[in-house]
């Protein structure tokens, strides 16, 4: 859960670069990445709500929203590959 988004992106990209056979062998790792992304997404939702209550137009809120969108895209990509 403490992984940075950049690290998660690299992990997922590395996973998708593997052959299909190796991907099957590492499916547990993908499930852990998905779980981590889901936790990160939930944490970001909470942070965005807190920050939005303070100031919706703040730079922090904007950055959190961008990070949320990136995590959401990674999560969709990972889930698509997992099925």
Secondary structure as GFF3:
##gff-version 3
##sequence-region A 1 83
A	DSSP	alpha_helix	5	17	.	.	.	ID=ss1
A	DSSP	alpha_helix	20	25	.	.	.	ID=ss2
A	DSSP	alpha_helix	27	54	.	.	.	ID=ss3
A	DSSP	alpha_helix	59	82	.	.	.	ID=ss4
###
